[in-house]
């Protein structure tokens, strides 16, 4: 006897979501247009937009990496203090 998939298995959800996305894309194509700010013909505005995008991409990564480096350094300092006490 063939094993049946659950009603909402991962594969079925992915196929349903993909089909829904295609239907919505066909029904509302104007929703897919980019905002005019993203593709401005003015070089100054485009450069500012790209610089801001880069900053907002790098900033959270830098915060996470900086926090991780600080925690690692602090853990090493605490380990050294423990060894000095012994």
C-alpha positions as CSV (number, residue, x, y, z in Angstrom):
1,X,0.0,0.0,0.0
2,X,1.3,3.4,-1.0
3,X,2.1,5.8,1.9
4,X,0.0,9.0,1.6
5,X,1.5,12.5,2.2
6,X,0.0,14.6,5.0
7,X,-2.5,17.1,3.7
8,X,-0.1,20.1,4.2
9,X,3.3,18.5,3.6
10,X,6.3,20.8,2.8
11,X,6.1,19.9,-0.9
12,X,2.4,20.5,-1.2
13,X,2.7,23.9,0.6
14,X,5.6,24.9,-1.7
15,X,3.6,24.0,-4.8
16,X,0.5,25.7,-3.5
17,X,2.4,28.9,-2.7
18,X,4.1,28.8,-6.1
19,X,0.8,28.4,-7.9
20,X,-0.7,31.2,-5.9
21,X,2.2,33.5,-6.7
22,X,1.8,32.8,-10.4
23,X,-1.9,33.5,-10.3
24,X,-1.5,36.7,-8.4
25,X,1.3,37.8,-10.8
26,X,-1.0,37.2,-13.8
27,X,-3.9,39.0,-12.1
28,X,-2.0,42.1,-10.8
29,X,1.1,42.7,-13.0
30,X,1.3,46.3,-12.0
31,X,2.1,45.3,-8.4
32,X,5.5,44.0,-9.7
33,X,6.8,47.3,-10.9
34,X,9.6,48.7,-8.9
35,X,9.1,52.0,-7.1
36,X,10.4,55.0,-9.1
37,X,13.0,55.8,-6.4
38,X,14.8,52.5,-7.0
39,X,15.5,53.1,-10.6
40,X,15.8,56.9,-10.8
41,X,17.6,58.1,-13.9
42,X,19.4,60.8,-11.9
43,X,22.9,59.5,-11.1
44,X,23.1,61.3,-7.8
45,X,19.9,59.7,-6.5
46,X,20.8,56.3,-7.8
47,X,24.2,56.5,-6.0
48,X,22.6,57.6,-2.8
49,X,20.1,54.8,-3.0
50,X,22.8,52.2,-3.6
51,X,25.0,53.6,-0.8
52,X,22.1,53.5,1.6
53,X,21.3,49.9,0.6
54,X,24.9,48.9,1.2
55,X,24.9,50.6,4.6
56,X,21.7,49.0,5.7
57,X,23.0,45.6,4.5
58,X,26.5,45.9,6.2
59,X,25.4,47.6,9.4
60,X,23.5,44.7,11.0
61,X,26.2,42.2,9.9
62,X,28.8,44.4,11.5
63,X,26.8,44.7,14.7
64,X,26.4,40.9,15.0
65,X,30.1,40.3,14.2
66,X,31.2,43.0,16.6
67,X,29.1,41.7,19.4
68,X,30.4,38.2,18.7
69,X,34.0,39.4,18.8
70,X,33.4,41.3,22.0
71,X,31.8,38.3,23.7
72,X,34.7,36.1,22.6
73,X,37.3,38.6,23.9
74,X,35.4,39.0,27.2
75,X,35.2,35.2,27.6
76,X,38.9,34.9,27.1
77,X,39.6,37.6,29.6
78,X,37.4,35.8,32.2
79,X,39.2,32.6,31.5
80,X,42.6,34.3,32.1
81,X,41.3,35.8,35.3
82,X,40.2,32.3,36.5
83,X,43.6,30.8,35.7
84,X,45.4,33.7,37.5
85,X,43.3,33.0,40.6
86,X,44.3,29.3,40.7
